[in-house]
Amino acid sequence: MGSRGLDLSALLEDCIENVLSLTGPRDTCRLSVISSLFRSAAKSDAVWQKYLPPDYGSIIARSTDPSMFTRFSSLKDLYFSLCDNPILIDDAKLSFSLDKSTGKKCYMLCARNLVIIWGDTPEYWQWTSEAECRFGEVAELISVCWLQIGGKISASLLSPATFYSAYLVSMGLAGAESPTRSVYLNGPYRRERKDGWFEIELGEFFNKEGEEGEIEMSVYEIKGGNWKGGLIVQGIESRPKIKRKRVGENPKE
């Protein structure tokens, strides 16, 4: 083809990039096996730029290692690193990661960033380190009859127009409840995570577009007078939840 000719393969790849950017990370990876053109387009920074949060640069700048941005050869590599390796931000008070299937934001409040009743009383709680914890400290419950743990996160930090669930990330056993239902850390709602910790869903909420203010999340005892101990708290995590429509439900609701 002459210098004045049209490079159809480049034009086609640009078209494929535009199509992929309208799908999602999961579909892009699946479609990359169709052909070499799809595979090349699926590696494009133009595609993965769409999947990263618009403010990902400023979030990384708040991390304990802002130079990490320069270690990746592509935005695709950066995307999957943020999915698999949460980073610490805001003086290690928060951890940030991405949901792999959607690119939505995930945050965990560290134990020190929570309000723990009697948390500064050594007879009741102790602050220790834990090898598998992403933060420097965890809160270890010695013994209390009044268990109350709470945290807040700014709605503006989270992905807009997204359903979220909040989880208490911990080890050990205790009885607790959320504002919406009773839950038990050693009961059916307790689930082991890939990182070796356990989590329990405290509730869910919808973060509306343009939402301001703070989201409050808390756990507290349901029967006064029962002494509890042996709980190790890493933090409270908020991450996107896939909201499935019920049969017969209006899809526009």
trRosetta pair geometry for C-beta under 8 A, 3 or more apart (Angstrom, degrees):
i j d omega theta_ij theta_ji phi_ij phi_ji
1 5 3.8 -131 177 88 98 152
1 6 7.5 -95 -171 57 139 39
1 7 6.9 155 95 -89 155 60
2 5 4.6 117 54 -21 68 104
6 11 6.6 4 168 -27 102 140
7 10 4.1 31 116 20 119 116
7 11 6.4 151 93 -17 66 87
8 11 5.5 -57 -146 40 35 113
8 12 6.0 37 155 -23 69 106
9 12 5.7 -52 -145 36 30 112
9 13 6.4 31 154 -20 63 105
9 37 7.1 -133 -160 -105 85 116
10 13 5.7 -53 -148 35 31 111
10 14 6.5 35 152 -21 63 103
11 14 5.7 -53 -153 33 32 113
11 15 6.6 33 150 -19 64 104
12 15 5.6 -53 -153 34 34 114
12 16 6.4 34 150 -19 66 104
12 37 6.2 -30 117 -162 114 145
13 16 5.5 -51 -147 36 35 112
13 17 6.4 42 151 -24 65 101
13 37 5.6 -133 -89 -161 83 91
13 40 6.0 -42 -134 96 127 118
13 41 5.1 -168 -162 -74 78 100
14 17 5.6 -50 -150 31 32 115
14 18 6.6 33 151 -19 63 103
15 18 5.7 -54 -154 33 33 112
15 19 6.5 31 150 -17 65 105
16 19 5.6 -54 -149 37 35 112
16 20 6.1 35 154 -19 68 107
16 37 6.1 142 -14 143 163 99
16 38 5.9 -133 -171 -102 144 60
16 41 4.0 -104 105 -74 115 174
17 20 5.8 -56 -145 38 29 110
17 21 6.3 31 157 -23 64 107
17 41 4.7 -139 -67 -158 71 102
17 44 5.0 -26 -118 55 120 162
17 46 5.3 38 175 87 134 123
17 47 5.4 -121 -154 -60 81 98
18 21 5.9 -54 -147 32 28 112
18 22 7.0 24 154 -17 59 106
19 22 6.0 -66 -162 33 33 109
19 23 7.2 30 146 -24 66 105
20 23 5.7 -56 -156 24 41 112
20 27 7.6 -173 -144 107 69 95
20 28 4.8 79 -168 -113 108 97
20 31 6.5 -154 -106 75 100 142
20 38 7.9 139 -69 -153 127 79
20 41 5.9 155 -5 134 144 112
20 42 6.2 -156 -140 -95 159 67
20 44 7.9 123 70 44 140 115
20 47 5.0 -15 104 -128 120 127
21 46 6.9 -66 -70 133 135 81
21 47 5.0 -137 -75 -127 84 62
21 50 4.2 113 -157 -2 98 162
23 27 3.9 -102 159 83 131 137
23 28 5.9 159 79 -53 120 76
23 31 7.4 103 44 -6 170 141
24 27 5.1 84 53 18 77 102
24 28 6.8 -138 93 -11 34 93
24 51 7.1 106 -156 -109 51 109
24 101 7.2 27 148 167 128 62
24 102 6.6 -39 -158 -117 127 48
24 103 7.4 -150 -156 -1 84 109
25 28 5.7 -58 -146 34 27 114
25 29 6.6 24 160 -17 63 105
25 48 8.0 59 -104 -119 91 78
25 51 5.1 94 -63 -142 97 150
25 79 7.0 -169 -114 157 131 141
25 100 6.8 -130 105 167 146 56
25 101 6.5 -165 68 -154 109 25
25 102 7.2 -126 23 -64 111 7
25 103 5.8 140 -27 -45 124 99
26 29 6.1 -59 -156 35 29 107
26 30 6.5 25 151 -16 64 108
26 100 7.9 86 -69 131 89 81
26 101 5.0 10 -46 -142 123 77
27 30 5.5 -56 -147 39 36 112
27 31 6.0 30 158 -16 70 110
28 31 6.0 -59 -141 41 27 106
28 32 6.5 43 154 -41 61 100
28 42 5.1 149 171 -136 91 97
28 47 6.3 135 -135 166 145 134
28 51 7.9 -94 5 -54 149 141
29 32 5.7 -42 -152 10 31 120
29 42 6.9 127 -93 -173 35 135
30 33 6.9 -59 180 18 39 105
31 34 5.6 -19 -173 -13 62 118
31 38 5.4 -120 144 -173 84 131
31 42 6.6 170 85 -79 87 127
32 38 5.5 -173 -127 131 34 94
32 39 4.8 83 -177 -106 83 57
32 41 7.9 -155 -110 67 78 75
32 42 3.6 -74 -93 27 108 168
32 43 7.8 92 -130 -39 129 74
33 38 7.5 -39 43 97 22 128
33 39 7.3 65 -86 -77 26 98
34 38 4.3 55 55 19 104 159
34 39 7.9 -162 51 -38 64 75
35 38 4.9 98 52 10 73 99
35 39 6.9 -131 100 -5 40 91
36 39 5.3 -53 -144 38 34 116
36 40 6.2 35 156 -20 66 104
37 40 5.9 -53 -147 36 29 109
37 41 6.3 25 155 -15 63 109
38 41 5.7 -57 -144 41 31 110
38 42 6.0 34 156 -25 66 109
39 42 5.8 -55 -145 34 26 113
39 43 7.1 23 155 -18 59 105
40 43 6.1 -62 -160 31 33 108
40 44 7.4 54 143 -48 61 92
41 44 5.5 -28 -164 -11 44 122
41 47 6.7 101 158 -46 72 139
42 47 6.6 -85 -138 78 33 169
42 76 7.9 74 144 -99 68 146
43 47 7.9 98 71 40 15 129
43 74 6.5 -51 179 -157 85 160
43 76 5.9 -82 -145 -7 55 153
44 47 4.6 94 74 0 95 101
44 48 7.2 175 93 1 53 85
45 48 5.9 -64 -141 48 38 99
45 49 5.8 54 156 -37 70 102
45 74 6.1 -139 -76 -157 88 78
45 75 4.5 103 -135 8 79 117
45 76 7.6 -114 -92 -19 52 80
46 49 5.8 -43 -145 21 25 120
46 50 7.6 29 152 -21 52 99
47 50 6.2 -60 -174 24 35 111
47 51 7.3 18 143 -10 67 107
47 76 7.8 21 81 -71 103 102
48 51 5.3 -54 -151 36 50 111
48 52 6.4 51 152 -23 74 100
48 74 7.2 88 35 152 153 93
48 75 3.9 168 96 106 122 107
48 76 4.6 -145 -67 -71 155 63
48 78 7.7 128 143 56 135 93
48 79 5.2 -121 -165 -30 118 139
49 52 6.1 -54 -148 32 31 109
49 75 5.7 -5 -62 156 64 174
51 79 6.0 33 97 -126 121 142
51 103 4.1 -156 178 -82 80 152
52 56 4.5 -46 167 -23 113 154
52 75 6.4 -96 -26 -176 135 115
52 78 7.3 7 -91 104 136 114
52 79 6.0 -118 -72 -94 93 94
52 82 7.9 87 -122 39 95 155
52 98 7.7 -75 -122 -95 61 151
52 103 6.4 -115 -82 -161 23 121
53 56 4.8 133 61 -56 81 84
53 59 7.1 52 73 -7 131 142
53 98 7.6 -155 -21 -102 100 109
53 103 7.1 177 -48 156 65 94
53 105 5.8 32 -67 -62 144 105
53 159 6.9 -122 -105 -93 112 92
55 58 4.8 -45 -176 42 90 112
55 59 5.9 97 123 -28 87 95
56 59 5.5 -56 -148 36 36 114
56 60 6.3 35 156 -19 69 105
56 78 8.0 104 153 140 141 127
56 82 7.6 -64 -148 -83 120 168
57 60 6.0 -56 -150 36 29 108
57 61 6.4 33 150 -23 63 106
57 69 7.3 53 -129 -115 70 150
58 61 5.3 -49 -147 33 36 118
58 62 6.8 35 153 -19 63 101
59 62 5.9 -60 -159 33 34 108
59 63 7.3 50 142 -42 62 94
59 89 6.4 -58 -174 -98 73 156
59 96 5.8 -155 176 157 123 170
60 63 5.4 -34 -161 -2 44 122
60 66 5.9 110 142 -137 76 70
60 68 6.6 -128 -161 65 111 101
60 69 5.1 94 145 -63 152 111
60 87 7.1 27 -119 92 66 167
61 66 5.0 41 -131 -131 40 129
62 66 7.6 108 19 -84 16 107
62 89 4.3 51 111 -160 102 107
62 90 5.7 6 165 -54 120 62
63 66 5.4 149 58 -74 88 60
63 68 6.7 -40 93 20 150 125
63 87 4.6 -29 -126 156 132 126
63 88 6.3 107 -154 76 77 52
63 89 4.9 -56 -90 -90 56 77
63 96 7.5 -104 -88 38 100 120
64 87 7.4 -166 29 178 82 86
64 88 4.7 12 -4 82 119 107
64 89 7.4 -135 -21 -89 70 31
64 91 7.8 90 -83 -127 93 23
64 92 5.8 30 -60 -63 131 92
65 68 4.9 75 115 -37 102 104
65 87 7.2 -120 48 -149 92 111
66 69 6.8 -16 172 -2 61 107
67 70 5.7 -43 -177 27 70 112
67 71 7.3 76 133 -31 76 99
68 71 5.5 -53 -162 19 49 119
68 72 7.8 36 154 -19 71 100
68 81 7.9 -164 164 134 119 145
68 87 7.0 -148 41 -110 162 136
69 72 7.1 -69 -171 26 35 102
69 78 7.1 27 -136 -120 60 133
72 75 7.5 97 123 -89 129 25
72 77 4.3 -178 -158 95 107 113
72 78 4.3 157 87 -63 169 83
72 81 6.6 -127 -85 1 133 144
73 77 6.0 62 48 15 70 150
74 77 4.8 102 60 4 81 98
74 78 7.2 -143 101 -1 48 86
75 78 5.2 -50 -147 39 42 116
75 79 6.1 53 151 -29 68 100
76 79 5.5 -48 -149 29 31 116
76 80 6.7 18 159 -8 64 104
77 80 6.3 -60 -148 41 30 100
77 81 6.2 33 153 -22 64 109
78 81 5.7 -58 -148 36 30 113
78 82 6.4 27 157 -16 66 107
79 82 6.1 -64 -156 37 27 106
79 83 6.6 26 148 -20 64 107
79 98 6.7 -65 -165 64 67 160
79 103 7.1 -42 -151 -111 113 99
80 83 5.2 -47 -146 33 41 117
80 84 6.1 17 162 -3 71 110
80 100 7.4 45 -124 -127 68 98
81 84 6.3 -69 -139 49 27 93
81 85 5.3 -34 -178 39 69 114
82 85 7.1 -64 -99 62 19 72
82 86 7.8 56 -165 -106 54 38
82 87 7.0 -45 -121 -8 77 108
82 96 7.5 -33 -158 122 102 88
82 97 5.8 162 167 -148 68 55
82 98 4.6 56 118 2 107 110
83 97 6.4 91 -131 178 23 98
83 98 4.9 -58 -80 73 68 93
83 99 7.3 5 -125 140 92 9
83 100 4.2 80 -156 -86 138 84
84 100 7.7 51 -54 -81 72 119
85 97 7.5 177 84 -113 27 108
86 95 4.3 44 154 167 128 116
86 96 6.3 158 -160 72 83 32
86 97 3.9 -66 -97 -55 83 113
86 106 7.5 -86 -105 94 112 111
86 108 7.1 16 -170 17 159 118
86 134 6.0 4 78 -150 122 158
87 95 6.8 159 79 -156 31 71
87 96 5.5 -24 62 59 84 89
87 97 7.3 145 13 -75 65 66
88 92 4.3 4 174 -113 133 70
88 94 7.2 140 -157 82 56 47
88 95 5.5 -42 -95 -99 57 73
88 96 7.9 149 -107 15 11 78
88 134 7.0 177 -69 153 100 98
88 135 7.2 130 -111 -100 123 68
89 92 7.7 134 51 -79 16 29
89 93 7.8 -59 92 53 56 69
89 94 5.1 -32 67 77 87 100
89 95 7.3 132 16 -119 79 23
89 96 5.3 25 -3 -9 127 120
90 93 4.8 -63 107 46 103 102
90 94 5.0 45 41 21 120 106
92 110 6.9 35 144 -34 72 155
92 135 6.1 133 166 -135 101 82
92 136 6.4 55 141 -11 147 105
93 109 7.4 -15 156 -149 77 65
93 110 5.6 -123 -158 26 41 115
93 112 6.8 -100 -124 85 80 102
93 113 4.6 107 -173 -72 96 129
94 107 5.6 -26 -168 -162 112 104
94 108 6.8 148 -161 73 59 50
94 109 6.3 -31 -105 -101 75 49
94 110 7.0 -123 -75 -12 28 88
94 113 7.0 32 -65 -31 68 174
95 107 6.9 150 76 -156 54 51
95 108 4.5 1 49 49 103 101
95 110 7.3 100 -19 -59 90 87
95 134 5.4 28 -83 120 152 141
95 135 7.2 -116 -44 -61 113 91
95 235 7.7 143 15 61 109 165
96 105 7.0 -39 -155 -159 93 95
96 106 7.1 135 -161 79 45 62
96 107 5.9 -14 -100 -101 65 73
97 106 4.6 -26 70 67 84 114
98 103 5.5 -20 -171 -144 123 43
98 104 7.0 137 -158 67 70 33
98 105 6.7 -47 -107 -103 62 39
98 106 6.5 172 -104 12 10 97
99 102 4.8 7 96 47 119 95
99 103 6.7 -48 67 16 77 11
99 104 4.6 6 28 54 124 85
99 105 7.7 -26 -4 25 90 8
99 106 5.8 121 -50 -41 77 112
99 239 6.1 132 -76 -173 107 100
99 240 4.8 -59 -37 38 160 117
102 240 5.9 -74 59 88 146 162
104 159 4.2 -94 -149 5 88 161
104 162 5.5 140 -140 -137 138 152
104 239 7.7 118 102 -169 108 64
104 240 4.0 63 87 -40 148 143
105 157 7.0 -142 128 146 151 71
105 158 5.8 -164 76 -143 119 45
105 159 4.8 163 20 -37 91 91
105 240 7.8 108 56 -37 43 102
106 237 6.8 9 179 -176 98 102
106 238 6.9 -176 -151 92 56 56
106 239 4.0 10 -121 -107 105 94
106 240 7.1 -91 -75 1 85 77
107 153 6.0 142 92 -141 141 147
107 157 6.2 27 -44 132 156 128
107 158 7.2 -101 6 -86 121 79
107 237 7.0 178 96 -148 43 60
107 238 5.4 5 58 52 86 96
107 239 7.8 -179 29 -70 46 65
108 134 7.4 85 74 63 143 136
108 169 6.7 -11 -142 9 127 144
108 234 7.6 -12 170 125 134 99
108 235 4.6 92 167 104 98 139
108 236 6.9 169 -154 84 67 33
108 237 4.1 -26 -98 -96 90 84
108 238 7.7 179 -83 19 43 59
109 113 4.5 -127 -174 92 92 121
109 114 5.9 114 126 -63 121 83
109 151 4.4 160 80 -170 163 151
109 153 6.4 -134 -55 -68 117 105
109 235 5.0 -180 85 -168 53 108
109 236 5.0 1 48 54 107 85
109 237 7.7 -158 20 -76 64 38
110 113 4.9 90 57 8 73 105
110 114 7.6 -131 101 -14 42 88
110 135 4.1 120 -126 -104 122 161
110 137 7.3 83 168 63 120 81
110 234 7.4 -70 -141 166 60 59
110 235 4.9 -70 -117 -87 24 125
111 114 5.6 -54 -157 22 39 116
111 116 7.3 10 -177 -37 86 137
111 127 7.8 172 107 -123 129 90
111 135 7.0 -177 16 79 85 150
111 137 6.3 -111 62 108 116 87
111 138 5.5 103 -4 -145 152 42
111 139 4.2 -168 179 -10 138 101
111 233 4.9 124 -109 108 117 97
111 234 6.2 -113 -42 -174 105 16
111 235 5.5 -110 -48 -75 58 65
112 127 7.7 55 -82 -131 95 130
112 135 7.4 -161 11 163 104 143
112 137 5.8 70 -44 68 113 125
112 139 7.9 162 -61 -51 52 103
113 151 6.5 56 116 -132 85 116
113 235 7.3 26 50 -129 103 107
114 119 7.8 160 94 -88 89 159
114 139 7.6 -94 59 -6 123 148
114 149 5.7 9 160 -171 136 88
114 150 6.4 154 -168 77 87 34
114 151 4.4 -61 -112 -71 80 102
114 233 7.3 -74 43 141 156 139
114 235 6.9 -180 -36 -135 121 61
114 236 6.4 111 -91 -3 122 110
115 119 7.6 -156 -179 -4 36 140
115 148 7.9 -30 115 127 90 94
115 149 7.3 155 82 -157 56 41
115 150 4.7 -16 59 65 102 91
115 151 6.9 174 14 -78 75 48
116 119 3.2 93 84 -70 106 125
116 125 6.3 88 132 -86 134 170
116 139 5.8 -178 -60 -163 171 165
116 148 7.4 153 -152 92 43 62
116 149 5.2 0 -105 -110 78 79
116 233 7.4 171 -94 55 136 157
117 144 7.7 131 96 -169 96 155
117 146 6.0 -73 113 120 140 105
117 147 7.6 159 55 -161 113 19
117 148 4.1 47 0 59 127 105
117 149 7.7 -111 11 -66 79 46
118 121 4.6 -51 -169 31 80 122
118 124 4.2 -14 144 84 126 159
118 125 6.1 139 117 -4 81 109
118 144 5.9 156 67 -109 148 133
118 146 7.1 113 -8 76 129 102
119 124 7.8 -89 -85 96 21 110
119 125 4.9 -41 -138 63 45 159
119 139 6.2 -45 -142 -137 104 136
120 125 7.5 0 -27 66 15 115
121 124 4.6 41 88 24 106 108
121 125 6.5 82 63 30 65 83
122 125 7.3 -88 -117 73 25 49
122 126 6.0 49 -146 -91 71 80
122 142 7.8 51 163 -10 48 150
123 142 6.6 -134 157 79 35 145
123 143 7.7 -57 152 57 73 91
124 141 7.4 -33 162 -150 68 66
124 142 5.7 -171 -172 51 18 103
124 143 6.5 -101 -128 70 57 52
124 144 4.8 56 -155 -73 110 101
125 139 5.6 -14 -170 -171 121 98
125 140 6.7 144 -161 75 65 48
125 141 5.9 -34 -104 -106 79 48
125 142 6.3 -150 -81 5 22 90
125 144 7.6 -1 -49 -41 85 125
126 139 7.7 146 76 -159 38 52
126 140 4.8 -23 65 64 87 104
126 142 6.0 78 -12 -48 99 109
127 137 5.1 -2 -176 -169 101 128
127 138 7.4 163 -152 76 57 37
127 139 6.1 -30 -99 -102 69 59
127 140 7.4 176 -89 17 19 84
128 137 7.0 132 72 -151 23 75
128 138 6.1 -29 71 61 73 85
128 140 5.3 13 17 -10 116 128
129 133 7.1 -148 -171 43 58 129
129 136 6.6 -53 -111 172 97 56
129 137 6.3 -68 -87 -104 59 50
129 138 7.1 106 -139 13 18 87
130 133 4.0 84 73 -18 102 116
130 138 4.6 19 -5 -3 123 138
130 232 6.7 110 -76 170 146 137
130 234 7.3 -91 58 -91 145 97
132 195 6.4 148 171 161 110 91
132 196 5.2 -56 -178 68 160 133
132 197 7.0 -178 120 -50 121 90
133 136 7.8 -86 106 26 118 3
133 137 7.6 -84 120 92 154 12
133 138 5.2 -140 -90 -53 157 112
133 234 5.2 -166 -129 -122 100 108
134 195 7.9 -33 -42 -165 104 157
134 234 7.4 74 29 -176 82 124
135 138 7.3 130 74 -67 104 66
135 234 6.8 148 27 -167 110 81
135 235 6.8 103 -8 -42 140 125
138 232 5.3 30 145 180 134 94
138 233 6.2 166 -173 75 84 47
138 234 5.4 -39 -116 -92 106 57
139 232 7.2 160 82 -156 47 48
139 233 4.4 -11 60 54 99 106
140 231 7.5 164 -154 88 45 49
140 232 5.0 -11 -104 -105 76 80
140 233 7.8 -162 -73 19 31 71
141 144 6.4 -85 -160 9 105 105
141 147 7.5 10 -130 -117 146 107
141 172 7.1 -180 43 112 107 161
141 174 6.9 33 64 -71 161 144
141 228 6.6 -18 149 118 142 90
141 229 5.5 -162 122 -138 94 47
141 230 6.6 -28 79 41 98 26
141 231 4.0 27 23 53 130 90
141 232 7.4 -131 14 -66 78 37
141 233 7.4 73 -31 -16 97 101
142 229 5.8 -29 148 -133 27 110
143 227 5.5 6 -171 -177 96 111
143 228 7.2 160 -145 78 50 37
143 229 4.3 -24 -88 -75 66 122
144 147 5.6 133 92 -73 120 70
144 227 7.0 168 89 -146 21 67
144 228 6.0 -25 65 57 71 85
144 229 7.5 136 14 -75 59 71
145 221 7.6 -52 163 -7 46 176
145 224 6.9 59 154 -170 102 59
145 225 5.7 -4 -169 -132 128 17
145 226 6.4 144 -142 66 81 30
145 227 5.0 -48 -79 -86 81 61
145 228 7.3 132 -104 8 33 78
146 221 6.5 -129 -145 18 35 133
146 224 7.4 8 -91 -130 76 82
147 174 6.4 159 -129 172 165 134
147 175 7.9 141 43 76 150 63
147 176 6.2 -97 114 -97 132 95
147 219 7.3 -42 137 123 102 91
147 220 6.2 159 99 -152 70 46
147 221 4.2 104 44 -47 94 100
147 228 5.4 -15 -53 52 133 143
147 231 7.9 71 -136 24 132 155
148 218 7.0 -7 -168 -173 80 111
148 219 7.3 172 -146 90 37 56
148 220 4.3 11 -107 -110 78 97
148 221 7.2 -75 -57 2 69 80
149 168 7.2 89 93 -122 137 123
149 176 7.9 -23 29 -138 107 145
149 218 6.6 165 90 -154 50 63
149 219 4.7 1 57 54 97 98
149 220 7.4 -175 25 -72 56 59
149 233 6.5 -163 -131 -118 155 159
149 236 7.7 164 138 -53 110 119
150 216 6.6 -4 -172 -172 112 92
150 217 6.6 164 -153 89 64 49
150 218 3.6 -13 -101 -103 95 97
150 219 7.4 -169 -71 24 57 56
150 220 7.9 -2 -54 -52 98 98
151 216 7.6 165 89 -151 38 52
151 217 5.4 -13 62 62 83 96
151 218 7.5 168 19 -79 53 60
151 235 7.7 46 -58 -169 164 75
151 236 4.7 -174 33 40 141 138
152 214 4.4 15 -177 169 115 131
152 215 6.7 154 -154 74 61 46
152 216 5.3 -24 -98 -97 85 64
152 217 7.5 170 -85 19 36 73
153 157 6.0 -92 170 51 98 133
153 158 7.1 85 127 -44 121 107
153 214 6.6 150 73 -157 26 81
153 215 5.3 -17 61 55 82 99
153 217 7.6 13 5 1 99 114
153 238 5.9 -122 42 0 160 146
154 157 4.8 98 75 -12 91 102
154 158 7.9 -171 99 -7 58 82
154 213 7.7 175 -144 110 62 26
154 214 5.6 -52 -96 -102 47 74
154 215 7.8 87 173 12 2 80
155 158 6.0 -59 -163 31 45 110
155 207 5.6 172 -158 -142 92 101
155 211 4.0 -92 151 119 140 109
155 212 6.1 171 60 -146 122 8
155 213 5.7 34 3 68 124 65
155 214 6.6 -152 -21 -105 82 20
155 215 5.7 112 -76 -33 80 95
156 211 7.2 -158 -67 88 56 71
156 212 6.4 17 -52 -115 104 58
158 162 6.7 -139 152 63 104 123
158 164 6.3 -51 -158 -59 145 147
158 207 4.7 -112 101 -123 132 171
158 211 7.9 -16 62 69 108 127
158 215 7.6 28 -15 -4 143 141
158 238 6.6 -65 -98 125 123 135
159 162 4.3 49 95 -10 100 153
159 207 6.8 115 79 79 53 138
159 240 6.7 -11 46 -74 133 116
160 207 6.2 -121 -127 122 37 99
160 208 7.0 -11 -160 131 83 29
160 209 4.5 71 171 -109 125 57
160 210 6.9 55 -133 -17 135 41
160 211 6.8 168 -123 14 85 94
161 207 7.2 -62 -9 92 14 74
161 208 6.7 29 -83 -153 54 36
161 209 4.8 12 -51 -56 97 90
162 206 7.4 174 90 -153 32 60
162 207 5.2 -4 59 52 79 105
162 240 5.4 -68 178 -114 120 103
163 204 6.3 11 -179 178 96 116
163 205 7.5 172 -151 91 58 31
163 206 5.3 -34 -98 -100 66 74
163 207 7.8 -179 -90 15 16 75
163 240 6.7 84 78 -159 63 69
163 241 4.8 -78 120 66 103 89
163 242 7.6 111 70 -126 124 3
163 243 4.4 104 1 -43 161 120
164 204 6.5 171 91 -154 46 69
164 205 5.6 -14 62 62 93 76
164 206 7.5 159 18 -99 75 24
164 207 5.9 46 -9 -19 119 110
164 215 7.9 3 76 -157 144 170
164 238 5.1 14 178 -176 133 96
164 239 6.6 151 -148 79 85 19
164 240 6.0 -62 -99 -100 64 38
164 241 6.1 116 -151 2 15 95
165 201 5.4 -38 179 -140 125 107
165 202 7.8 143 176 47 76 65
165 203 7.2 -175 -147 100 67 31
165 204 4.6 -37 -96 -96 72 86
165 238 7.4 175 85 -145 37 56
165 239 6.6 -22 58 64 80 69
165 240 8.0 42 15 144 78 13
165 241 4.3 83 -21 -56 102 131
166 201 7.3 110 75 -159 49 59
166 202 4.6 -45 95 55 99 112
166 203 5.8 6 42 57 104 72
166 204 7.4 -173 8 -88 72 36
166 205 7.5 28 -21 7 105 104
166 215 7.7 -172 -68 141 131 124
166 217 4.3 -149 -178 -122 160 141
166 236 6.0 7 -176 175 101 105
166 237 7.1 160 -155 83 52 44
166 238 5.2 -23 -99 -94 74 77
167 199 4.2 10 175 -174 128 118
167 200 6.4 149 -155 67 76 33
167 201 5.6 -41 -97 -96 81 49
167 202 6.5 -179 -99 -2 24 89
167 236 6.9 164 80 -159 44 59
167 237 4.8 -16 59 60 98 94
167 238 7.8 175 17 -78 74 31
167 239 7.4 -14 7 20 117 101
168 176 7.5 11 12 88 169 155
168 185 7.7 -75 94 -98 129 106
168 199 6.6 157 76 -152 47 62
168 200 5.2 -11 53 54 98 91
168 202 5.9 93 -23 -53 91 113
168 219 5.5 23 -71 -45 145 147
168 233 7.2 -59 -173 -131 97 96
168 236 5.7 -30 -99 -104 55 79
169 193 7.3 -3 -133 -17 101 151
169 197 5.2 38 -177 136 93 142
169 198 7.5 156 -154 81 51 41
169 199 5.1 -23 -98 -96 66 90
169 233 7.6 99 82 -162 60 59
169 234 4.5 -55 108 63 105 110
169 235 5.4 6 49 61 113 66
169 236 7.0 -178 10 -95 84 24
169 237 5.5 58 -32 -11 121 111
170 185 6.6 -48 81 -138 128 136
170 197 6.9 127 56 -174 12 105
170 198 6.1 -40 75 70 61 88
170 199 7.6 120 22 -99 65 42
170 200 7.6 -25 33 8 107 101
170 231 5.8 -11 180 -172 137 89
170 232 5.9 153 -165 81 78 54
170 233 4.9 -30 -103 -103 104 53
170 234 6.3 -165 -87 11 43 79
171 197 6.1 -99 -57 -137 88 73
171 198 6.1 116 -99 19 51 100
171 231 7.6 154 83 -159 48 45
171 232 4.4 -4 57 55 93 110
171 234 7.9 68 -8 -26 85 101
172 185 7.1 16 97 129 62 147
172 230 4.3 175 -156 135 117 76
172 231 4.1 -167 92 -105 135 36
172 232 5.1 125 -14 6 120 74
173 185 5.6 176 -139 90 42 110
173 186 4.4 13 -130 -48 104 125
173 230 5.7 6 44 97 76 125
173 231 7.0 -116 62 -77 26 79
174 185 5.1 42 49 20 66 135
174 186 7.9 128 23 -14 28 96
174 228 4.7 69 -136 -175 100 130
174 229 7.7 159 -90 36 103 13
174 230 7.1 176 -57 70 89 82
174 231 4.4 -20 -23 -63 132 129
175 184 5.4 -26 -119 -118 70 87
175 185 7.4 -129 -81 13 26 86
175 221 6.6 65 96 -136 89 76
175 222 6.5 -90 143 30 110 99
175 223 7.1 2 107 26 144 102
175 226 7.0 5 46 102 131 143
175 228 6.7 -133 32 -98 77 132
176 183 6.2 -19 84 76 77 84
176 184 7.3 144 35 -108 61 37
176 185 6.5 50 18 -33 108 98
176 200 7.9 126 66 90 118 152
176 219 4.4 13 173 179 137 106
176 220 6.6 127 -154 61 85 13
176 221 6.4 -66 -111 -89 58 43
176 222 7.3 132 -162 -18 19 92
177 181 7.0 -141 -157 109 90 34
177 182 4.6 -47 -108 -115 109 57
177 183 6.1 138 -116 24 46 70
177 219 7.0 147 64 -154 30 63
177 220 6.4 -38 57 67 80 63
177 221 7.4 56 13 174 91 12
177 222 4.6 81 -21 -64 129 111
178 181 6.0 15 57 49 99 61
178 183 6.1 36 -7 4 95 121
178 202 4.1 149 -99 -170 129 72
178 203 4.8 178 161 -37 146 103
178 218 7.3 135 -138 80 60 59
178 219 6.5 -38 -83 -100 62 66
179 203 6.5 -12 50 -53 87 155
179 218 6.9 69 -40 59 97 97
180 203 4.9 115 16 -107 128 116
181 203 7.7 150 22 -86 89 87
182 222 5.7 19 -120 -75 109 162
183 187 6.8 -160 -175 57 58 127
183 189 4.8 -69 -147 61 105 156
183 200 5.5 141 151 168 137 128
183 201 7.5 -162 -112 71 156 60
183 202 7.3 -122 22 -108 153 50
184 187 3.3 79 71 -11 108 122
184 189 6.9 123 49 36 58 104
184 190 7.2 -67 103 -32 62 111
185 190 5.4 81 -174 -89 42 128
185 198 7.1 99 -171 114 92 134
185 200 5.7 -104 -108 -36 65 147
185 231 7.0 108 36 -113 173 110
186 190 6.2 -11 -102 -4 16 157
187 190 6.0 120 58 -5 48 102
189 200 5.2 67 121 -147 102 94
189 201 6.2 -111 -176 38 109 84
190 198 5.4 7 -176 177 99 125
190 199 7.6 157 -153 78 56 32
190 200 5.2 -35 -97 -82 63 100
191 198 6.6 151 77 -158 35 74
191 199 5.7 -28 65 63 88 80
191 200 7.2 145 17 -87 76 48
192 196 7.5 -25 -171 -147 98 24
192 197 7.7 162 -153 94 59 31
192 198 5.5 -46 -98 -100 54 76
193 196 6.9 -35 77 34 83 23
193 197 5.0 0 41 67 123 75
193 198 6.7 -174 -2 -102 88 20
193 199 5.5 68 -51 -10 113 109
197 234 6.0 -46 -128 2 154 146
199 237 7.1 -47 -127 39 132 122
201 204 7.5 -5 -179 -51 116 86
202 217 5.7 93 95 -166 151 103
202 218 7.6 156 -173 64 142 29
202 219 6.3 -100 -114 -72 123 91
202 236 7.4 -14 -2 -145 147 111
203 217 7.3 -166 46 -128 106 88
204 241 5.7 -63 -128 34 123 158
205 215 6.2 176 71 -139 159 125
207 211 5.3 -126 -171 30 69 153
207 215 7.5 -58 -92 -61 99 137
208 211 4.4 120 60 -60 77 106
215 238 7.2 86 90 -100 145 153
217 236 5.3 165 100 168 136 149
217 238 7.4 -158 -40 -71 151 103
221 224 6.8 116 109 -83 125 47
221 226 7.0 -178 -165 58 132 100
221 228 7.0 -165 -97 -11 121 141
223 226 5.1 45 96 -4 104 126
228 231 6.9 15 148 -13 108 120
245 249 4.7 -151 -173 71 92 124
245 251 6.0 -24 -108 -103 163 70
246 249 4.4 93 60 -27 80 125
249 253 6.5 -104 172 47 93 126
250 253 4.4 88 79 -16 102 108
